[in-house]
């Protein structure tokens, strides 16, 4: 019984961690460009404060991107992260 419960917990954690990366737009090609303020745009998973700071997907007709508040245990609270779909 303990082995089955341990496996279920492992699978749930794996799905949560890997699924979060897939939903964040990893694997979608983005245009990595310099912004008007001189900084480089933010790739999926990076911190951002506005949608204008996000790198645009190569195929904007099929994919979109933007900033969304997500929980970060490392930072101890909610942070803005670039997400692409």
C-alpha positions, 0 to 999 in steps of 0.5 A: 500500500505504501509503495502504491501511495508513493508512486501516486505522489511521485507521478502527481509531482512529476506531472505538476512540474513537467506540465508547468514547463509545457504550459509555459511555452518551452519549445515554442520558437521565439524572436529574441530581440532587443527592446527600445529600453536597451534590454533583451526581451524575456523568454518563457519562464523568465520574469517580466512586468509588462507584455511589451517585455515578452519575446514574441513567438515566431508564428504569432498566428498560432501562439501567443504570449504574455505576463502572468502572476505565478507562485514561486516558492523560491521567491516566497510569493507571487511573481510575474512570469512570461507564459506562451501558449 
